[in-house]
Amino acid sequence: MKDNYDFSQGKRGAVQPIPSNQTKLTILIDNDLLEWFGEQVDEAGGGDYLTLINEALRDYVEKSKHQDNKKEIKSA
């Protein structure tokens, strides 16, 4: 380990830029849900639990849209 480090060329902010189609968000999530997603990542041999949560939310939204479409067809 060095005695001194030169941060004169350092930049503040996120190390990785956020993709334009995503928003940085802080949420509270129940521990048991977070543990479950973490277990899924471990069982798959690695990955990102945030991606799994995003996929689960997207699946839920798509199924909800499908259900809403069925309701509209039945009521017509």
N, C-alpha and C positions, 0 to 999 in steps of 0.2 A: 504494500500500500504506500502511495506517495505521501509526502508530508504536505504538499500543496497541489491543488488542481486549478487549472485555468478555465474559468467559466465565462470568459469575455466574449466568446462566440456562441454561448448558449442561448436558447430560445425558450420563452415561457409558453406554457400551454400544453395541450395534449401531444403525446409522442406520436400517435397515429391520428391522422385527420379522420373526421367522422364522414362516412359516405353521404352524398347529397340526398339519398332516399331514406335516410334514417335520422332520428332525433335522439339526443342524449337525454335520458330521463332517470330520475331517482324514484324508486317505488319501494314500498314495504311489501314483502311477500312472506307468507307463513313458512316457518322453519321446515315443517314436514314436506311442503311442496318443493322447496329448494333442495332438500335432501334427496327427494325422489328424482328430480332432474339430474342432480349430481351423480346419483347411482346409475342412471341411464347412460351418462357419459362414460362412467367407469366401465360398465358392462360392454360398451361399444369399443373400448380400448382407447378412449381419448376423444377429445373434441371440445366443444364449447356449450355449456349449459344454457347460455343466453340464446344461442341459435335454436336449441330445442324448445325453449320457452316461446320464442318468436314463432316457430313452426306450429306449436300447439295453439297459440292464439290465432294464427292465420287459418288453421283447420277449423277452429270453432266459428270464426267469422264466415268462412265459406259455407259451412253447414247451416249456419243461421240464415244466410242469404237464400240458400236452397229451400229451407223451411218456409221462409217468408214468401218465396215465389209460389210454393204449393198452396199456401193460404190464399194468395191473391187469385190463383186459378180457380180454386174451389168456390170462392165468394163471387166470382164473375158470372 
